[in-house]
Amino acid sequence: MHHEPLTRADAPAPMRALIDSQPMTAFQWTAVAVCMALNMIDGFDVLVMAFTAASVSAEWKLGGAQLGMLLSAGLFGMAGGSLFVAPWADRIGRRPLVLMCLAVAGGGMILSAFAQSPGQLMALRVITGLGVGGILACSNVIASEYASRRWRGLAVSLQSTGYALGATIGGSIAVWLLTAHGWRSVFLFGGLATLAVMALVLWKLPESLDYLLTRSPSDAVLARVNRLAARLDVAPLKALPARPKAGAEASRSKVLALLAGASLRPTLLVWGSFFLTMFGFYFVMSWTPKLLAASGLSAQQGVTAGVLLSLGGIFGTALLGFLGARFRINRVLAVFMAVSAALLCVFVGGGNSLATYYVLAFLIGAFVNACVAGLYAIAPMVYGADVRVTGVGWGIGIGRIGAIVSPLVAGALIDAQWQPTQLYVGYGMAFVAAAVVVLLHRLQAPTAVASSATPSDPVGADAVA
């Protein structure tokens, strides 16, 4: 539906405030949908090596240590992409970096299909991960920046469902390809699908308005801003806002700016919440099928429970988004984290039938996936537009480190004779700690000004129209 452009009689309101105060347009929801497609690449890439591991291992006669390195290579690459590639989006723009990372990730997956040794495949998994890590940080920020205040939590949560969709749909296709054409076809499919998303981005994903409003004023930038303003149903600008004077703070590296002055506290909270949540999340997603089999279920029943974890994620992330549109997102997220911890504590010991295990697996998938989606919604609210992708990228990167550490810790605890029930209770405590950290966040709506500027009004239930 078309809405009349919003204006003020006395003086033009900041464009960001106008977008925040009006209903979402079809153009904005389309941008969120493209971000969801970008997130599907992450879901597929995380599982592609897990699905092909047995075939790869059989072809090259790999030992457990070599296979473990192949499984971890993609995560190492994703961490590097989030930490060191994503920050470039605050310098060259969100859209150019997404296109570059799609080319890297797609090319890496296609070349993986032709790898002739474990070393080659490992290097290509790292390269692919670098691209995926950059894409993930940008897609979350773009979804947040194109959403209005009321629907920001829902928009980011919906785009986060792309992970579960990519894992579920891509996994189903991977199973068929493995049977019909072998493991190399799975990588080839993933690479071609990733490159196809480049066409979707070129067609339907514009540059971020918040990013453009932080550029040095020029006629070309003003024209781009006003073309976007027309599609967003807000009044055009006569001139771009002046940028803050560059001083010692502005000349600092983007990463150092995250740890300077008033940015230090929120950055440490973002890092802590991402690390703890990813630490718990990757334990649940990686070890559940194996631990259920060790608890008496068959291997196939354990895999089915693993699939239900991903399916539950689609429901859970959407639910968190709808609740986040009505209540403060960090409070909703803290409740989801507490429920995740409670479900983990009863999971292995609380099931007295196969159906109970399946229901619990679905619910755990719903809540733990929503916890990750909630962090993606919160992180962009902490930073100004000039360092936003850097901040989100580093948060996700620190979370990936937690993901890498998580299965290693679980393996060590299993070697130390921990039982499945003890493991789930222990990892449940990570979600409890994350809930405490999340409640300490002071959330701000994304603004189009530099991070040193005065923050906008807090986002919460009182901001709902």
BAMIDO-50459 format. One record per residue (C-alpha): x, y, z. Coordinates in Angstrom, 1 decimal. Each point is the difference from the previous one (the first is absolute). Layout:
REM BAMIDO-50459
+--------+--------+--------+
|     c1 |     c2 |     c3 |
+--------+--------+--------+
|      X |      Y |      Z |
...
+--------+--------+--------+
END
This chain:
REM BAMIDO-50459
+--------+--------+--------+
|     c1 |     c2 |     c3 |
+--------+--------+--------+
|    0.0 |    0.0 |    0.0 |
|    1.3 |    3.5 |   -0.9 |
|    0.3 |    2.5 |    2.9 |
|    0.1 |    3.7 |   -0.3 |
|    3.6 |    1.3 |    0.6 |
|    0.3 |    1.3 |    3.6 |
|    1.1 |    3.6 |    0.5 |
|    0.1 |    2.5 |    2.8 |
|   -1.4 |    3.6 |   -0.3 |
|    2.8 |    1.6 |    2.1 |
|    3.2 |   -1.7 |   -1.1 |
|    0.9 |   -3.2 |   -1.8 |
|    0.2 |   -2.9 |    2.4 |
|    3.1 |   -2.3 |   -0.3 |
|   -0.7 |   -2.5 |   -2.8 |
|    0.7 |   -2.9 |    2.4 |
|   -2.6 |    1.2 |    2.4 |
|   -2.6 |    0.2 |   -2.8 |
|    0.7 |   -3.5 |   -1.1 |
|   -0.3 |   -1.2 |    3.6 |
|   -3.3 |    1.6 |    0.5 |
|   -1.9 |   -1.3 |   -3.0 |
|   -1.2 |   -3.5 |   -1.1 |
|    2.4 |   -2.3 |   -1.8 |
|   -0.3 |    0.2 |   -3.8 |
|    0.2 |   -2.9 |   -2.5 |
|    3.4 |    1.3 |   -1.0 |
|    1.3 |   -0.4 |    3.6 |
|   -1.4 |   -3.5 |    0.4 |
|    1.6 |   -1.0 |   -3.4 |
|    3.4 |    1.1 |    1.4 |
|   -0.6 |   -2.1 |    3.1 |
|   -0.9 |   -3.0 |   -2.3 |
|    3.2 |    0.4 |   -2.0 |
|    1.9 |    0.0 |    3.3 |
|   -1.8 |   -3.2 |    0.9 |
|    1.3 |   -1.6 |   -3.2 |
|    3.5 |    1.2 |    0.9 |
|   -0.3 |   -1.7 |    3.4 |
|   -1.1 |   -3.3 |   -1.7 |
|    3.6 |   -0.2 |   -1.4 |
|    1.3 |   -0.1 |    3.6 |
|   -2.4 |   -2.8 |    0.9 |
|    1.0 |   -2.1 |   -2.9 |
|    3.8 |    0.7 |    0.3 |
|    0.1 |   -1.0 |    3.7 |
|   -1.5 |   -3.4 |   -0.8 |
|    1.5 |   -0.7 |   -3.4 |
|    3.2 |   -1.5 |    1.4 |
|   -2.0 |   -2.0 |    2.6 |
|   -2.2 |   -1.5 |   -2.7 |
|    3.0 |   -0.9 |   -2.2 |
|    2.4 |   -1.0 |    2.7 |
|   -0.5 |   -3.8 |   -0.3 |
|    0.4 |    0.0 |   -3.7 |
|    3.0 |    2.2 |    0.0 |
|    1.6 |   -2.1 |    2.8 |
|   -0.6 |   -3.2 |   -1.9 |
|    1.5 |    1.4 |   -3.3 |
|    3.2 |    1.3 |    1.6 |
|    0.2 |   -2.5 |    2.9 |
|    0.1 |    2.8 |    2.6 |
|    0.6 |   -0.5 |    3.7 |
|   -2.1 |    1.6 |    2.7 |
|    2.4 |    2.9 |    0.5 |
|    0.1 |    0.9 |   -3.7 |
|   -3.7 |   -0.2 |   -0.3 |
|   -0.4 |    2.2 |    3.1 |
|    2.3 |    2.7 |   -1.5 |
|   -2.2 |   -0.1 |   -3.2 |
|   -3.1 |    0.5 |    2.1 |
|    1.5 |    2.9 |    1.9 |
|    1.6 |    1.8 |   -3.0 |
|   -3.3 |    1.6 |   -1.1 |
|   -0.6 |    1.3 |    3.5 |
|    3.5 |    1.5 |    0.2 |
|   -0.6 |    1.7 |   -3.4 |
|   -3.4 |    1.4 |    1.2 |
|    1.6 |    1.4 |    3.1 |
|    2.7 |    1.7 |   -2.1 |
|   -2.6 |    1.3 |   -2.4 |
|   -2.1 |    1.5 |    2.8 |
|    3.1 |    1.5 |    1.8 |
|    2.1 |    1.3 |   -2.9 |
|   -2.1 |    0.1 |   -3.2 |
|   -3.4 |    1.3 |    1.3 |
|    1.5 |    3.2 |    1.4 |
|    0.7 |    1.2 |   -3.6 |
|   -3.7 |    0.5 |   -0.4 |
|    0.3 |    3.1 |    2.2 |
|    2.5 |    1.4 |   -2.5 |
|   -1.1 |   -1.2 |   -3.5 |
|   -3.7 |   -0.6 |    0.6 |
|   -2.2 |   -3.0 |    1.0 |
|   -1.1 |   -0.9 |   -3.6 |
|    3.5 |   -0.1 |   -1.6 |
|    1.3 |   -2.1 |    2.8 |
|   -2.9 |   -2.5 |   -0.2 |
|    0.6 |   -0.4 |   -3.7 |
|    3.7 |   -0.5 |    0.5 |
|   -0.6 |   -2.6 |    2.8 |
|   -2.6 |   -1.8 |   -2.1 |
|    2.6 |   -0.4 |   -2.8 |
|    2.6 |   -1.3 |    2.5 |
|   -2.4 |   -2.4 |    1.6 |
|   -1.5 |   -1.3 |   -3.2 |
|    3.4 |   -0.3 |   -1.7 |
|    1.4 |   -1.8 |    3.1 |
|   -2.8 |   -2.6 |    0.0 |
|    0.2 |   -0.6 |   -3.8 |
|    3.8 |   -0.5 |    0.2 |
|   -0.6 |   -2.4 |    3.0 |
|   -1.8 |   -2.3 |   -2.3 |
|    3.3 |   -0.4 |   -1.9 |
|    2.3 |   -0.3 |    3.0 |
|    2.6 |   -2.8 |   -0.5 |
|    1.3 |   -0.3 |    3.6 |
|   -1.1 |    0.6 |    3.6 |
|    2.3 |    3.0 |    0.1 |
|   -1.5 |    1.6 |   -3.0 |
|   -3.5 |   -0.5 |    1.3 |
|    0.9 |    1.4 |    3.4 |
|    1.5 |    3.1 |   -1.5 |
|   -3.1 |    0.5 |   -2.2 |
|   -2.3 |   -0.5 |    3.1 |
|    1.8 |    2.8 |    1.7 |
|   -0.3 |    2.3 |   -3.0 |
|   -3.7 |   -0.8 |   -0.3 |
|   -0.5 |    0.7 |    3.7 |
|    1.7 |    3.4 |   -0.4 |
|   -2.7 |    0.9 |   -2.5 |
|   -2.9 |   -1.4 |    2.0 |
|    1.2 |    1.8 |    3.1 |
|    0.0 |    3.4 |   -1.8 |
|   -3.5 |   -0.7 |   -1.4 |
|   -1.5 |   -0.9 |    3.3 |
|    1.1 |    3.2 |    1.8 |
|   -1.3 |    2.2 |   -2.9 |
|   -3.3 |   -1.8 |   -0.4 |
|   -0.9 |    0.5 |    3.7 |
|    0.9 |    3.7 |   -0.1 |
|   -1.8 |    0.7 |   -3.3 |
|   -3.2 |   -1.7 |    1.3 |
|    0.2 |    2.1 |    3.2 |
|    0.7 |    3.3 |   -1.9 |
|   -2.9 |   -0.5 |   -2.4 |
|   -2.5 |   -0.9 |    2.7 |
|   -2.2 |    2.6 |    1.9 |
|    0.4 |    0.2 |    3.7 |
|   -3.0 |   -2.1 |    0.9 |
|    0.8 |   -2.9 |   -2.4 |
|    3.8 |    0.0 |    0.3 |
|    0.1 |   -3.0 |    2.3 |
|   -2.4 |   -1.9 |   -2.3 |
|    1.9 |    0.9 |   -3.1 |
|    3.4 |   -1.2 |    1.3 |
|   -1.6 |   -3.1 |    1.5 |
|   -1.7 |   -0.9 |   -3.3 |
|    3.2 |    0.4 |   -2.0 |
|    1.7 |   -2.2 |    2.6 |
|   -2.5 |   -2.8 |   -0.8 |
|    2.0 |   -0.2 |   -3.3 |
|    2.6 |   -2.0 |    2.0 |
|   -2.5 |   -2.7 |    0.9 |
|   -1.5 |    0.0 |   -3.5 |
|    3.4 |   -0.3 |   -1.6 |
|    0.9 |   -2.9 |    2.3 |
|   -3.4 |   -1.7 |   -0.5 |
|   -0.5 |    0.5 |   -3.8 |
|    3.7 |   -0.2 |   -0.9 |
|    0.4 |   -3.1 |    2.2 |
|   -2.9 |   -1.7 |   -1.8 |
|    1.5 |    0.8 |   -3.5 |
|    3.5 |   -1.1 |    1.3 |
|   -1.3 |   -3.4 |    1.0 |
|   -1.4 |   -0.6 |   -3.5 |
|    3.1 |    1.4 |   -1.8 |
|    2.3 |   -2.3 |    2.2 |
|   -2.0 |   -3.1 |   -1.0 |
|   -0.3 |    0.9 |   -3.7 |
|    3.2 |    1.8 |   -0.8 |
|    2.5 |   -0.2 |    2.9 |
|    1.4 |    2.6 |    2.5 |
|    1.5 |    2.3 |   -2.6 |
|   -3.4 |    0.8 |   -1.5 |
|   -1.1 |    1.4 |    3.4 |
|    2.7 |    2.6 |    0.0 |
|   -0.6 |    0.8 |   -3.6 |
|   -3.7 |    0.6 |    0.7 |
|    0.8 |    2.2 |    3.0 |
|    2.4 |    2.1 |   -2.1 |
|   -2.4 |    0.5 |   -2.9 |
|   -2.9 |    0.9 |    2.4 |
|    2.3 |    2.5 |    1.8 |
|    0.9 |    1.7 |   -3.3 |
|   -3.7 |    0.1 |   -1.0 |
|   -0.7 |    2.0 |    3.1 |
|    2.4 |    2.7 |   -1.4 |
|   -2.6 |    0.7 |   -2.7 |
|   -2.7 |    0.3 |    2.7 |
|    2.1 |    2.5 |    1.9 |
|    0.7 |    2.1 |   -3.2 |
|   -3.7 |    0.0 |   -0.8 |
|   -1.7 |    0.5 |    3.4 |
|    2.5 |    1.1 |    2.7 |
|    0.9 |    3.7 |    0.0 |
|    2.8 |    1.6 |    2.0 |
|   -0.8 |    0.7 |    3.6 |
|   -1.6 |    3.5 |    0.6 |
|    1.8 |    0.3 |    3.3 |
|    3.3 |   -0.6 |   -1.6 |
|   -0.6 |    2.6 |   -2.8 |
|   -1.0 |    2.6 |    2.6 |
|    3.4 |   -0.4 |    1.6 |
|    1.9 |    0.7 |   -3.2 |
|    1.6 |    3.3 |   -0.9 |
|   -2.8 |    2.2 |   -1.4 |
|    0.0 |    0.2 |   -3.8 |
|   -2.6 |    0.4 |   -2.8 |
|    0.4 |   -3.7 |   -1.0 |
|   -0.5 |   -1.3 |    3.5 |
|   -3.0 |    2.4 |    0.5 |
|   -1.6 |   -1.4 |   -3.2 |
|    0.4 |   -3.6 |    1.2 |
|   -1.5 |    0.9 |    3.4 |
|   -3.0 |    1.7 |   -1.6 |
|   -0.6 |   -2.9 |   -2.3 |
|   -0.2 |   -2.3 |    3.0 |
|   -2.2 |    2.6 |    1.8 |
|   -2.5 |   -0.2 |   -2.8 |
|   -0.1 |   -3.8 |    0.4 |
|   -0.3 |    0.3 |    3.8 |
|   -2.9 |    2.5 |   -0.3 |
|    1.8 |    2.8 |    1.9 |
|    0.6 |    3.6 |   -1.1 |
|    3.3 |    0.6 |   -2.0 |
|    2.8 |    1.9 |    1.5 |
|    1.2 |    3.4 |   -1.3 |
|    3.5 |   -0.6 |    1.4 |
|    1.8 |   -2.8 |    1.8 |
|    0.8 |    0.5 |    3.7 |
|    3.5 |    1.2 |    0.7 |
|    2.3 |   -2.7 |    1.3 |
|    1.6 |    0.5 |    3.4 |
|    3.5 |    1.4 |   -0.1 |
|    2.7 |   -2.6 |   -0.2 |
|    2.1 |    0.0 |    3.1 |
|    2.1 |   -2.4 |    1.9 |
|   -3.0 |   -2.2 |    0.8 |
|   -1.2 |    0.0 |   -3.6 |
|    3.4 |   -0.8 |   -1.5 |
|    0.4 |   -3.1 |    2.2 |
|   -0.4 |   -3.4 |   -1.6 |
|   -3.5 |   -1.2 |    0.0 |
|    0.8 |   -2.9 |    2.3 |
|    1.8 |    2.1 |    2.5 |
|   -3.0 |    2.4 |    0.0 |
|   -2.1 |   -2.9 |    1.3 |
|    2.2 |   -0.1 |    3.1 |
|    0.2 |    3.7 |    0.6 |
|   -1.9 |    2.2 |    2.4 |
|   -3.8 |   -0.6 |    0.2 |
|    0.3 |   -2.9 |   -2.5 |
|    2.0 |   -2.2 |    2.2 |
|   -2.8 |   -1.2 |    2.3 |
|   -2.5 |   -0.9 |   -2.7 |
|    2.7 |   -1.7 |   -2.1 |
|    1.1 |   -2.2 |    2.9 |
|   -3.6 |   -0.9 |    0.6 |
|   -0.6 |   -0.9 |   -3.6 |
|    3.2 |   -2.1 |   -0.1 |
|   -0.9 |   -1.8 |    3.2 |
|   -3.6 |   -0.8 |   -1.0 |
|    1.1 |   -1.2 |   -3.5 |
|    2.7 |   -2.2 |    1.4 |
|   -2.2 |   -1.6 |    2.7 |
|   -3.0 |   -0.6 |   -2.3 |
|    2.1 |   -1.4 |   -2.9 |
|    1.8 |   -2.2 |    2.5 |
|   -3.3 |   -1.6 |    1.1 |
|   -1.6 |    0.1 |   -3.5 |
|    2.7 |   -1.9 |   -1.8 |
|    0.2 |   -2.7 |    2.7 |
|   -3.8 |   -0.6 |   -0.4 |
|    0.2 |   -0.1 |   -3.8 |
|    3.2 |   -2.0 |   -0.3 |
|   -0.3 |   -2.6 |    2.7 |
|   -3.7 |   -0.7 |    0.5 |
|   -0.3 |   -2.8 |   -2.6 |
|    3.1 |   -1.8 |    1.4 |
|   -0.9 |    0.4 |    3.7 |
|   -3.6 |   -1.1 |   -0.6 |
|    1.4 |   -3.2 |   -1.7 |
|    2.2 |   -0.5 |    3.0 |
|   -3.1 |    0.4 |    2.3 |
|   -1.8 |   -2.9 |   -1.7 |
|   -1.5 |    1.3 |   -3.2 |
|    1.1 |   -1.4 |   -3.4 |
|    2.3 |    2.1 |   -2.2 |
|   -2.9 |    0.7 |   -2.4 |
|   -2.2 |    1.2 |    2.9 |
|    2.8 |    2.3 |    1.1 |
|    0.4 |    1.5 |   -3.5 |
|   -3.8 |    0.6 |   -0.1 |
|    0.2 |    1.9 |    3.3 |
|    2.8 |    2.0 |   -1.5 |
|   -2.2 |    0.9 |   -3.0 |
|   -2.8 |    1.1 |    2.5 |
|    2.5 |    2.4 |    1.6 |
|    0.2 |    1.9 |   -3.3 |
|   -3.7 |   -0.2 |   -0.7 |
|   -0.7 |    1.4 |    3.4 |
|    2.3 |    2.9 |   -0.7 |
|   -2.3 |    1.2 |   -2.8 |
|   -2.9 |    0.3 |    2.5 |
|    2.0 |    1.3 |    2.9 |
|    1.7 |    2.9 |   -1.8 |
|   -3.3 |    1.2 |   -1.5 |
|   -1.6 |   -0.2 |    3.5 |
|    2.8 |    2.0 |    1.6 |
|   -0.3 |    2.7 |   -2.8 |
|   -3.8 |    0.4 |    0.6 |
|    0.5 |    0.3 |    3.8 |
|    2.9 |    2.4 |   -0.6 |
|   -2.4 |    2.3 |   -1.8 |
|   -2.1 |    0.3 |    3.2 |
|    2.6 |   -0.2 |    2.8 |
|    3.6 |    1.0 |    0.6 |
|    2.0 |   -2.4 |   -2.2 |
|    2.7 |   -0.6 |    2.7 |
|   -2.6 |   -1.0 |    2.6 |
|   -1.7 |   -2.4 |   -2.5 |
|    3.4 |   -1.4 |   -0.9 |
|    0.9 |   -0.6 |    3.6 |
|   -3.2 |   -2.0 |    0.6 |
|    0.8 |   -2.1 |   -3.1 |
|    3.5 |   -0.7 |    1.4 |
|   -1.4 |   -1.0 |    3.4 |
|   -2.5 |   -2.3 |   -1.7 |
|    2.8 |   -1.5 |   -2.1 |
|    2.0 |   -0.8 |    3.1 |
|   -3.0 |   -1.6 |    1.7 |
|   -0.8 |   -2.2 |   -3.1 |
|    3.7 |   -1.1 |   -0.2 |
|   -0.1 |   -1.0 |    3.7 |
|   -2.9 |   -2.4 |   -0.6 |
|    0.8 |   -1.1 |   -3.6 |
|    2.0 |   -3.2 |    0.4 |
|   -1.4 |   -1.2 |    3.3 |
|   -3.6 |    1.3 |   -0.5 |
|   -1.0 |   -2.0 |   -3.0 |
|   -1.9 |   -3.2 |    0.7 |
|   -1.0 |   -0.7 |   -3.6 |
|    1.3 |    0.8 |   -3.5 |
|   -2.8 |    2.4 |   -0.6 |
|    1.0 |    2.0 |    3.2 |
|    3.6 |    0.2 |   -1.3 |
|   -1.2 |    1.3 |   -3.4 |
|   -2.3 |    2.6 |    1.6 |
|    2.8 |    1.2 |    2.3 |
|    2.5 |    0.1 |   -2.9 |
|   -2.5 |    2.2 |   -2.0 |
|   -0.5 |    2.3 |    3.0 |
|    3.7 |    0.3 |    0.7 |
|    0.7 |    0.7 |   -3.6 |
|   -2.7 |    2.7 |    0.1 |
|    1.5 |    1.8 |    3.0 |
|    3.8 |   -0.4 |   -0.6 |
|   -0.3 |    1.2 |   -3.6 |
|   -2.1 |    2.9 |    1.2 |
|    2.7 |    0.9 |    2.4 |
|    2.5 |    0.4 |   -2.8 |
|   -2.6 |    2.0 |   -2.1 |
|   -0.6 |    2.3 |    3.0 |
|    3.7 |    0.8 |    0.3 |
|    0.0 |    0.9 |   -3.7 |
|   -2.9 |    2.4 |    0.7 |
|    1.6 |    1.6 |    3.0 |
|    3.6 |    0.5 |   -1.3 |
|   -0.9 |    2.7 |   -2.7 |
|   -1.9 |    2.0 |    2.6 |
|    3.2 |    0.6 |    2.0 |
|    2.1 |    1.8 |   -2.6 |
|   -0.1 |    3.0 |   -2.2 |
|   -0.2 |   -0.4 |   -3.8 |
|    3.7 |    0.8 |   -0.5 |
|    1.2 |   -3.1 |    2.0 |
|   -3.1 |   -2.1 |   -0.1 |
|    1.2 |   -2.9 |   -2.2 |
|    3.3 |    0.0 |    1.7 |
|   -1.8 |   -0.3 |    3.4 |
|   -2.3 |   -2.8 |   -1.2 |
|    2.7 |   -1.7 |   -1.9 |
|    2.3 |   -0.2 |    3.1 |
|   -2.9 |   -1.2 |    2.1 |
|   -0.7 |   -2.8 |   -2.4 |
|    3.7 |   -0.7 |   -0.3 |
|    0.4 |   -0.4 |    3.8 |
|   -3.1 |   -2.2 |   -0.1 |
|    1.6 |   -2.2 |   -2.7 |
|    3.0 |   -0.4 |    2.4 |
|   -2.5 |   -1.3 |    2.6 |
|   -1.3 |   -2.4 |   -2.7 |
|    3.5 |   -1.3 |   -0.7 |
|    0.8 |   -0.4 |    3.7 |
|   -3.4 |   -1.7 |    0.9 |
|    0.4 |   -3.4 |   -1.6 |
|    3.6 |   -0.2 |    1.2 |
|   -1.2 |    0.6 |    3.6 |
|   -2.8 |   -2.6 |   -0.5 |
|    2.5 |   -2.5 |   -1.3 |
|    2.3 |    0.5 |    3.0 |
|   -2.9 |   -0.3 |    2.4 |
|   -1.1 |   -3.3 |   -1.6 |
|    3.5 |   -1.3 |    0.3 |
|   -0.2 |    1.0 |    3.7 |
|   -3.0 |   -2.4 |    0.3 |
|   -2.7 |    2.7 |    0.1 |
|   -3.5 |   -1.5 |   -0.7 |
|   -2.3 |    1.6 |   -2.6 |
|   -2.3 |    1.3 |    2.8 |
|    3.0 |    1.8 |    1.6 |
|    1.1 |    1.5 |   -3.3 |
|   -3.5 |    1.4 |   -0.8 |
|   -0.3 |    1.5 |    3.4 |
|    3.5 |    1.5 |   -0.2 |
|   -0.6 |    1.6 |   -3.4 |
|   -3.4 |    1.2 |    1.2 |
|    1.9 |    2.1 |    2.5 |
|    1.6 |    1.8 |   -2.9 |
|   -3.5 |    1.2 |   -1.1 |
|   -0.7 |    1.2 |    3.6 |
|    3.2 |    2.0 |    0.0 |
|   -0.9 |    1.4 |   -3.5 |
|   -3.4 |    1.1 |    1.3 |
|    1.6 |    2.0 |    2.8 |
|    2.3 |    1.7 |   -2.5 |
|   -2.8 |    0.8 |   -2.4 |
|   -2.1 |    1.7 |    2.8 |
|    2.9 |    2.4 |    0.5 |
|   -0.2 |    1.3 |   -3.6 |
|   -1.3 |    3.6 |   -0.5 |
|   -1.5 |   -0.1 |   -3.5 |
|   -0.2 |    2.9 |   -2.4 |
|   -1.7 |    0.2 |   -3.3 |
|    2.4 |    0.0 |   -3.0 |
|    0.6 |    3.6 |   -1.1 |
|    1.6 |    1.5 |   -3.0 |
|    2.5 |    2.0 |    2.0 |
|    3.5 |   -0.8 |    1.1 |
|    0.5 |   -2.0 |    3.1 |
|    1.2 |    3.0 |    1.9 |
|   -3.3 |    1.7 |   -0.5 |
|   -2.8 |    0.1 |    2.5 |
|   -1.8 |   -3.3 |    0.0 |
|   -3.7 |   -0.3 |   -0.9 |
|   -2.7 |   -1.0 |    2.2 |
|    0.1 |   -3.5 |    1.5 |
|   -1.9 |   -2.7 |   -1.8 |
|   -2.6 |   -1.7 |    2.0 |
|   -3.7 |   -0.6 |    0.7 |
|   -0.5 |    3.7 |    0.6 |
|    1.2 |    0.6 |   -3.6 |
|   -2.8 |   -2.0 |   -1.5 |
|   -2.4 |    2.1 |   -1.9 |
+--------+--------+--------+
END
